[in-house]
Amino acid sequence: MTVSLTVTVTVKGLLGDTAVLVVAATDRELALVHDADTFCCGIGPVEAALQTARALASRRPGAVLHVGIAGARGLEPPALVLGSESVYCDVIDPSSTLPRVERIEPDAALLARVRDALPEALLLPIATSGRVGGGTACDVEAMEGFGVLRACTLAGVPGVELRAISNAPDEADRGAWRFDDAFAALGDAVTRVLTR
């Protein structure tokens, strides 16, 4: 049984005296995050949006750092990527004229501060799709970024997405995916962002 506690952690350093909520899809992605308020939003864009909206309403953070591992075409693990935008690939339909939100940008000021802490991180669009390999609109793909950032935007909370690359989406052998390297890189990156 998992028990969720509501705690607000004020981080002094790069983000000033901002109460930062670190959000990830799984507990494993949060395992190396220390001295910060964390929230596991669940896997997939819908679960991430709903659970993040709930957490924002109850915890009322000053900023959200959304973290996790991701797949990428042409990037060697465990490269770090900051999302220049999140693209919701599951709803993109060039033939449709129905209005919908397909892309969302991170908070510009928060993104600039995180980039200062992680100068080696690539700044690229990150696709969000409910299935592995579904993010063909971008070189980098994950499953929750759009949901988390959309919840942040609607709640008026600055948010940014940070990913560590673990694999190529078309690599069928999951044993070849470099999870441990990506988790370690992610943990180190989050520490640098929160303590700089």
ZIRA-V360867 format. One record per residue. SS is DSSP state (alpha for helix, beta for strand, coil for the rest). D_FIRST is the distance of its C-alpha to the first C-alpha in whole Angstrom. Layout:
# ZIRA-V360867
SS:D_FIRST / SS:D_FIRST
This chain:
# ZIRA-V360867
coil:0 / coil:4 / coil:7 / coil:10 / coil:13 / coil:16 / coil:19 / coil:22 / coil:24 / beta:27 / beta:29 / coil:32 / coil:34 / coil:35 / coil:33 / coil:35 / coil:33 / beta:31 / beta:27 / beta:26 / beta:22 / beta:21 / beta:20 / beta:19 / coil:17 / coil:15 / alpha:13 / alpha:16 / alpha:19 / alpha:17 / coil:17 / coil:21 / coil:21 / coil:22 / coil:23 / coil:22 / beta:20 / beta:17 / beta:16 / beta:14 / coil:16 / coil:15 / coil:18 / coil:21 / alpha:24 / alpha:23 / alpha:19 / alpha:20 / alpha:23 / alpha:21 / alpha:18 / alpha:20 / alpha:22 / alpha:20 / alpha:19 / alpha:23 / alpha:23 / alpha:21 / alpha:21 / coil:25 / coil:25 / coil:29 / beta:28 / beta:26 / beta:26 / beta:24 / beta:24 / beta:23 / beta:25 / beta:27 / beta:30 / beta:34 / coil:37 / coil:39 / coil:37 / coil:37 / coil:33 / coil:32 / coil:34 / beta:32 / beta:33 / beta:33 / beta:33 / beta:37 / beta:35 / beta:32 / beta:34 / beta:32 / alpha:34 / alpha:32 / alpha:34 / coil:38 / coil:40 / coil:44 / coil:46 / coil:44 / coil:45 / coil:42 / coil:41 / coil:38 / coil:36 / coil:36 / beta:36 / beta:34 / coil:35 / coil:34 / coil:35 / alpha:38 / alpha:38 / alpha:34 / alpha:35 / alpha:38 / alpha:37 / alpha:34 / alpha:37 / alpha:39 / alpha:36 / coil:36 / coil:39 / coil:39 / coil:36 / beta:38 / beta:38 / beta:37 / beta:36 / beta:33 / beta:32 / beta:29 / coil:29 / coil:26 / coil:27 / coil:28 / coil:32 / coil:32 / coil:33 / coil:37 / coil:38 / coil:37 / coil:37 / beta:33 / beta:31 / beta:27 / coil:25 / coil:23 / alpha:26 / alpha:28 / alpha:25 / alpha:24 / alpha:28 / alpha:29 / alpha:26 / alpha:28 / alpha:31 / alpha:31 / alpha:29 / coil:32 / coil:30 / beta:31 / beta:29 / beta:30 / beta:28 / beta:28 / beta:28 / beta:28 / beta:30 / beta:29 / beta:31 / coil:33 / coil:32 / coil:34 / coil:34 / coil:33 / coil:32 / alpha:28 / alpha:29 / alpha:31 / coil:29 / coil:29 / alpha:25 / alpha:25 / alpha:28 / alpha:27 / alpha:24 / alpha:26 / alpha:29 / alpha:26 / alpha:25 / alpha:28 / alpha:29 / alpha:27 / alpha:28 / alpha:31 / alpha:31 / alpha:29 / alpha:31 / coil:35
